[in-house]
Amino acid sequence: MLLRIIHIHLQYGIGMPSKSHRIITPSMTIRQILLLPIRVLLTAYGFLQFAVQVLWLGKWQMPRVIKKGKGGPNARRDALYIAHRHVVRYLATLDFLGLIKFRFEGTPHEQPCIMVANHPSLLDFIVLLQDLPNAVCLYKSQSLDNPVLSSFVQVGGYIEGMDGTASASKRIISSCCERLAEGHHVVFFPEGTRSESATTARKFRTTAFHAAIKCPAPVQPVAIFCQPLILGKDQRWTDVAWHRNIMTVRYLPVIHIEDLPATEQTATGLGRAVREKIVSALTEMSAATPG
């Protein structure tokens, strides 16, 4: 009963402090001030739950499934589906605790394709896994030194990202085609790092679009909008605790290279078209947000 009461109170958030510093302000009510440490603890619990689940999946559950399936593509899909079920429960937990509400608009493409999204938050790919149980994405090579993520990304068949060399680009394109042939969606965040703001997208790198032409595969743009921005560039994890956050994922219509004008049927032209669709959707979602 006590947990239910706390949950109801947390739904209202605690208000927004000044933009530059997270401090208690005179405008905050006593209830908001009292709830703040509780929300910080719940946020810490959310991140701890994530770490434990990823370790459990990468070190134990997924390797067992893959070993049982003798390492084939079907075994990897089964292992990723287990991860998908954990993600669904994890996102439901964040929602129940009053920390982040997730909204999904549009429909993900059913057939294997390349999905391209902006990258406002650290949670982006995790959220996409709710609708894409067989998806893989690129990961930074530094993840191999991360004790929480290293086993998971390798066992899951994720693709190691760019290191700035032409050979790395060729390797990524080859691995992307392989994963698509196995029936996976492949997710790219072509900004290469997190976005500068909730409504903008940095210049897109072209590897994803070279892969779309080479494989070949359709591209589905995905716009991810955070209100307010959470776990963005240079933000602290404690920022999540200050209010109830909303994260919206909008799946946009699929783009085929042949749909573009002849002069734009290149990796650069395809990247430009996808980025324009995403930025336009972000602008639309921002304009529809109250306040």
DRENFI-102388 format. One line per 8 residues: number of its first residue (from 1); their letters; for each residue y, x, z of N, C-alpha, C. Coordinates in steps of 0.2 Angstrom, whole numbers. Layout:
<sites>
NUM	A	Y X Z Y X Z Y X Z  ...
</sites>
This chain:
<sites>
1	MLLRIIHI	-6 4 0 0 0 0 6 4 0  6 10 4 12 14 4 13 17 -2  8 19 -6 8 23 -12 12 18 -17  10 11 -17 12 6 -21 20 5 -20  22 5 -14 29 5 -12 33 10 -15  31 16 -14 34 22 -16 35 22 -24  29 20 -27 29 19 -35 34 15 -37  35 9 -34 40 4 -36 47 7 -35
9	HLQYGIGM	49 10 -30 55 13 -29 57 19 -34  51 23 -36 53 28 -40 54 26 -47  52 20 -49 54 17 -56 61 17 -57  66 17 -52 73 16 -53 76 23 -54  72 29 -53 75 35 -53 80 37 -48  84 42 -48 89 44 -43 96 45 -46  97 43 -52 104 45 -55 104 52 -57  110 53 -61 111 59 -64 116 63 -61
17	PSKSHRII	115 69 -59 120 73 -56 125 76 -62  129 81 -60 133 84 -65 129 88 -70  131 89 -76 128 92 -81 126 100 -80  131 103 -77 130 110 -76 126 112 -70  126 108 -65 122 110 -59 118 104 -56  112 105 -54 108 99 -50 110 100 -43  115 96 -41 117 96 -34 117 88 -32  117 87 -25 118 81 -22 125 79 -23
25	TPSMTIRQ	127 73 -26 134 71 -26 136 66 -22  142 65 -21 144 59 -16 142 52 -19  141 52 -26 140 45 -29 132 43 -27  128 48 -25 121 46 -24 120 42 -18  116 37 -18 115 33 -12 110 37 -7  109 34 -1 105 38 4 98 37 1  96 32 -2 89 31 -4 88 36 -10  93 37 -14 92 42 -19 91 49 -17
33	ILLLPIRV	95 51 -11 94 57 -8 88 58 -5  85 53 -1 79 53 2 73 54 -3  74 51 -9 68 51 -14 68 57 -17  73 61 -18 73 67 -22 68 72 -20  67 74 -13 61 79 -12 54 76 -14  54 69 -13 47 66 -15 46 67 -22  51 66 -26 50 66 -33 49 74 -35  52 78 -32 51 85 -33 44 87 -32
41	LLTAYGFL	41 84 -26 34 86 -25 29 82 -30  31 76 -32 27 73 -37 27 77 -44  33 79 -45 33 83 -52 29 90 -51  29 93 -45 25 99 -44 18 97 -45  16 91 -42 9 89 -42 7 88 -49  12 85 -54 10 84 -61 8 90 -64  12 95 -63 11 102 -66 5 105 -64  3 104 -57 -3 107 -55 -9 103 -57
49	QFAVQVLW	-8 97 -58 -14 93 -61 -15 95 -68  -10 97 -72 -11 99 -79 -14 106 -79  -12 110 -75 -15 117 -75 -23 117 -73  -24 113 -68 -31 112 -66 -36 109 -71  -33 104 -75 -37 100 -80 -38 105 -86  -33 109 -88 -34 113 -94 -39 119 -92  -38 122 -86 -43 127 -84 -50 124 -84  -51 118 -81 -58 115 -81 -60 114 -88
57	LGKWQMPR	-56 111 -93 -58 110 -99 -60 117 -103  -55 122 -103 -56 128 -106 -62 132 -104  -63 132 -97 -68 137 -94 -75 133 -94  -75 127 -93 -81 124 -92 -83 118 -96  -80 113 -97 -82 107 -100 -82 108 -108  -77 110 -111 -77 111 -118 -82 117 -121  -83 122 -117 -88 127 -119 -95 124 -119  -96 120 -114 -103 117 -113 -105 113 -119
65	VIKKGKGG	-100 109 -121 -101 104 -127 -102 108 -133  -98 113 -134 -98 117 -140 -105 121 -141  -107 123 -135 -113 127 -135 -119 122 -136  -119 116 -133 -124 111 -135 -124 109 -142  -118 109 -145 -118 107 -152 -119 113 -157  -120 119 -154 -122 125 -158 -115 128 -162  -110 126 -159 -103 129 -162 -101 126 -168  -104 121 -171 -102 118 -177 -96 114 -176
73	PNARRDAL	-93 111 -182 -87 107 -182 -87 101 -178  -93 98 -178 -94 92 -175 -94 93 -167  -96 99 -165 -96 101 -158 -89 102 -156  -85 105 -160 -78 106 -158 -74 99 -158  -75 94 -162 -72 88 -162 -74 84 -156  -80 85 -154 -83 82 -147 -79 85 -141  -78 91 -142 -75 95 -136 -67 93 -136  -64 92 -142 -57 90 -142 -56 83 -140
81	YIAHRHVV	-61 79 -141 -61 72 -139 -61 71 -131  -65 76 -128 -65 76 -121 -58 78 -118  -55 83 -121 -48 85 -120 -43 79 -121  -44 75 -126 -40 69 -127 -40 64 -122  -46 63 -119 -47 58 -113 -43 61 -107  -43 67 -106 -40 70 -100 -32 69 -101  -30 70 -108 -23 69 -109 -20 62 -108  -24 57 -110 -23 50 -109 -22 49 -102
89	RYLATLDF	-26 51 -97 -26 50 -90 -20 54 -87  -19 60 -90 -13 64 -87 -6 61 -89  -5 58 -95 1 55 -97 2 48 -93  -4 45 -91 -4 39 -87 -1 40 -80  -4 46 -78 -2 48 -71 6 50 -71  9 53 -76 16 55 -76 20 48 -76  17 43 -80 21 37 -80 20 33 -74  14 33 -71 13 29 -64 18 32 -59
97	LGLIKFRF	19 39 -59 23 42 -53 30 41 -55  32 38 -60 39 36 -61 43 42 -64  39 47 -67 43 54 -69 44 53 -77  40 51 -81 41 51 -88 37 45 -91  41 41 -95 38 35 -98 37 37 -106  32 36 -109 30 38 -115 30 31 -120  33 32 -126 34 27 -130 31 29 -137  28 25 -141 25 27 -147 27 22 -153
105	EGTPHEQP	30 24 -158 32 20 -163 29 22 -170  27 18 -174 24 19 -181 16 21 -180  13 23 -185 6 24 -185 4 31 -188  0 35 -184 -2 42 -187 -6 41 -193  -6 45 -197 -10 45 -203 -17 46 -201  -21 41 -204 -28 41 -202 -32 47 -205  -31 49 -211 -35 55 -214 -32 61 -212  -36 67 -212 -33 73 -210 -27 75 -214
113	CIMVANHP	-22 77 -210 -15 79 -214 -12 84 -209  -6 87 -212 -2 91 -208 3 87 -205  4 88 -199 9 84 -195 15 89 -193  21 87 -195 27 92 -193 31 88 -189  33 91 -183 37 88 -178 43 93 -176  48 90 -173 53 94 -170 50 96 -163  54 100 -159 50 103 -153 55 103 -148  57 97 -145 62 97 -140 59 99 -133
121	SLLDFIVL	53 98 -132 50 99 -125 44 103 -125  42 106 -119 35 109 -118 30 104 -119  31 97 -118 26 92 -118 24 90 -125  28 92 -130 27 89 -136 20 88 -139  16 93 -139 9 93 -142 5 89 -137  6 90 -131 1 86 -126 2 78 -128  8 76 -129 10 69 -130 6 67 -136  7 71 -142 4 69 -148 -4 69 -147
129	LQDLPNAV	-7 72 -143 -14 72 -142 -16 65 -140  -12 61 -137 -14 54 -135 -16 50 -141  -13 51 -147 -15 47 -153 -19 51 -158  -20 58 -156 -23 62 -161 -29 66 -157  -35 63 -156 -40 66 -152 -43 72 -155  -42 73 -162 -45 79 -165 -40 84 -168  -34 83 -165 -29 88 -168 -29 95 -165  -27 99 -169 -26 106 -167 -19 108 -169
137	CLYKSQSL	-16 114 -166 -10 116 -167 -9 123 -167  -4 126 -169 -3 133 -168 -1 135 -161  -3 141 -159 -1 143 -153 2 150 -153  6 152 -149 9 159 -149 4 164 -146  4 170 -149 -1 175 -147 0 176 -139  6 175 -136 6 177 -129 2 172 -125  0 166 -128 -5 162 -124 -11 165 -122  -13 170 -126 -20 173 -125 -19 177 -118
145	DNPVLSSF	-13 178 -116 -12 182 -109 -11 177 -104  -11 171 -105 -10 165 -100 -17 163 -98  -18 164 -91 -25 162 -88 -26 155 -89  -21 151 -89 -22 144 -90 -24 141 -97  -21 144 -102 -21 142 -108 -26 146 -113  -27 152 -111 -31 156 -116 -38 154 -118  -42 152 -113 -48 149 -115 -48 142 -119  -43 138 -117 -43 132 -120 -41 132 -128
153	VQVGGYIE	-36 136 -129 -34 137 -136 -39 140 -141  -43 144 -138 -48 148 -142 -54 143 -143  -56 140 -137 -62 135 -138 -60 129 -142  -54 127 -142 -52 121 -146 -51 122 -153  -52 129 -155 -51 130 -162 -44 130 -165  -39 131 -160 -32 131 -162 -30 137 -166  -25 137 -169 -23 143 -174 -18 147 -171  -19 154 -171 -14 158 -168 -8 159 -173
161	GMDGTASA	-2 159 -170 4 158 -174 6 164 -177  12 164 -179 15 170 -183 17 176 -179  16 182 -182 19 188 -179 24 191 -183  27 187 -188 32 190 -192 29 194 -199  23 194 -200 20 197 -206 17 193 -211  17 195 -217 15 191 -223 7 189 -222  4 194 -219 -4 193 -218 -5 188 -213  0 187 -208 -1 182 -203 0 175 -206
169	SKRIISSC	5 174 -211 6 168 -214 0 166 -218  -3 171 -222 -9 170 -226 -15 167 -221  -16 171 -216 -21 169 -211 -20 162 -208  -14 160 -207 -12 153 -204 -14 148 -210  -12 149 -216 -13 144 -221 -21 143 -222  -24 149 -222 -32 149 -223 -35 145 -217  -33 146 -211 -36 143 -205 -34 135 -206  -28 134 -208 -26 127 -208 -30 123 -213
177	CERLAEGH	-31 126 -219 -35 123 -224 -42 122 -221  -45 126 -218 -52 126 -215 -52 120 -210  -47 120 -205 -47 114 -200 -46 107 -204  -42 107 -209 -41 101 -212 -48 98 -216  -52 103 -219 -58 102 -222 -63 100 -216  -62 102 -210 -67 100 -205 -65 93 -202  -59 90 -204 -58 83 -202 -52 83 -197  -49 89 -196 -44 89 -190 -37 87 -193
185	HVVFFPEG	-32 84 -189 -25 85 -190 -23 91 -188  -18 94 -192 -15 101 -190 -8 100 -188  -6 101 -182 1 100 -180 5 106 -180  11 106 -184 16 112 -184 22 110 -181  25 115 -177 32 114 -175 36 120 -178  38 118 -184 41 124 -188 48 127 -186  51 124 -181 57 127 -178 55 134 -175  49 135 -173 47 141 -170 48 142 -163
193	TRSESATT	52 138 -160 54 138 -153 57 131 -152  58 130 -145 61 123 -144 68 122 -147  69 115 -148 75 113 -151 81 115 -147  87 115 -150 93 116 -146 96 110 -142  94 104 -145 96 98 -141 91 93 -143  92 87 -140 87 81 -141 88 78 -148  93 79 -151 95 76 -157 95 81 -163  94 87 -162 95 92 -168 88 95 -169
201	ARKFRTTA	87 98 -175 81 102 -176 84 109 -179  81 114 -177 83 121 -180 80 121 -187  82 126 -191 80 127 -198 72 128 -198  69 125 -202 61 125 -202 59 131 -206  54 134 -203 50 139 -206 45 136 -212  43 140 -217 40 136 -222 32 137 -222  29 140 -218 22 141 -218 18 134 -218  20 130 -214 17 123 -214 17 120 -221
209	FHAAIKCP	23 121 -225 23 118 -231 20 121 -237  19 128 -236 15 132 -240 8 130 -240  6 128 -233 -1 126 -232 -2 119 -235  3 115 -235 2 108 -238 1 108 -245  4 113 -249 3 114 -256 -3 117 -257  -5 122 -253 -11 126 -255 -17 122 -254  -18 118 -248 -24 115 -246 -27 110 -251  -24 106 -254 -17 103 -253 -18 97 -248
217	APVQPVAI	-13 95 -245 -13 90 -239 -6 86 -239  -6 80 -237 0 76 -236 3 79 -230  9 77 -229 13 79 -223 16 73 -220  15 72 -213 18 67 -210 23 69 -205  30 68 -206 35 70 -201 34 66 -195  35 69 -189 35 65 -183 42 67 -179  45 62 -177 52 63 -173 50 62 -166  52 67 -162 51 67 -154 58 67 -151
225	FCQPLILG	59 61 -147 66 60 -144 65 60 -137  68 64 -133 68 64 -126 75 61 -123  75 56 -119 81 54 -116 80 54 -108  83 59 -105 87 64 -107 82 70 -109  85 75 -112 81 81 -113 77 84 -107  70 85 -108 67 87 -102 62 93 -104  61 98 -100 57 104 -102 59 107 -108  66 107 -109 69 110 -116 70 117 -114
233	KDQRWTDV	73 120 -119 75 127 -119 79 129 -113  77 134 -109 81 136 -103 82 130 -97  78 125 -98 78 120 -92 73 122 -87  74 119 -81 69 121 -76 64 115 -75  58 116 -72 53 111 -72 56 105 -67  60 108 -62 62 103 -57 67 98 -60  70 99 -66 75 94 -69 71 88 -70  64 88 -71 61 82 -72 61 77 -66
241	AWHRNIMT	62 79 -60 63 75 -54 69 71 -54  74 73 -57 81 70 -56 82 63 -58  77 60 -63 78 53 -65 72 52 -69  71 45 -70 65 43 -74 67 45 -81  62 49 -84 63 51 -91 59 47 -96  62 47 -102 59 43 -108 57 48 -114  51 48 -116 50 52 -122 47 47 -127  50 47 -133 48 43 -138 45 47 -144
249	VRYLPVIH	39 45 -147 36 48 -152 36 43 -158  40 45 -164 40 40 -170 36 44 -175  31 41 -178 27 43 -184 31 40 -190  33 45 -194 37 43 -200 32 42 -206  34 39 -212 30 38 -218 28 45 -220  21 46 -223 19 52 -225 22 54 -232  23 60 -233 26 63 -239 21 67 -243  20 65 -249 16 69 -253 21 74 -258
257	IEDLPATE	19 80 -259 23 84 -263 25 81 -270  20 77 -273 22 74 -279 27 68 -279  28 66 -273 34 61 -272 41 64 -273  41 70 -272 48 73 -272 50 74 -280  57 75 -281 59 77 -288 56 84 -290  55 85 -296 52 91 -299 55 97 -296  61 97 -295 65 103 -293 64 104 -286  61 99 -282 60 100 -275 53 101 -273
265	QTATGLGR	48 101 -278 41 102 -277 39 109 -275  42 112 -270 41 118 -267 40 118 -260  38 124 -257 38 124 -249 45 123 -246  50 126 -249 56 125 -246 59 118 -247  58 115 -253 60 108 -254 56 103 -250  50 104 -249 46 100 -245 48 100 -238  49 106 -235 52 107 -229 59 104 -228  63 104 -233 70 101 -232 69 94 -232
273	AVREKIVS	65 91 -236 64 83 -235 61 81 -229  56 85 -226 53 83 -220 58 83 -214  62 89 -214 67 90 -209 72 84 -209  75 82 -215 80 77 -216 77 71 -213  71 69 -214 68 63 -211 68 63 -204  66 69 -201 66 69 -194 72 69 -190  77 73 -193 84 72 -190 87 65 -191  86 62 -196 88 55 -197 86 51 -192
281	ALTEMSAA	79 51 -191 76 47 -186 79 49 -179  80 55 -177 82 57 -171 89 54 -170  93 54 -175 100 51 -175 100 44 -173  95 40 -177 94 33 -176 92 31 -169  87 35 -166 85 34 -160 90 35 -154  94 40 -155 100 42 -151 105 36 -151  106 34 -156 112 29 -157 109 22 -154  103 21 -154 100 15 -151 99 15 -143
289	TPG	100 21 -140 99 22 -133 105 20 -129  104 16 -124 110 13 -120 113 19 -117  120 19 -116 124 24 -113 125 30 -116
</sites>
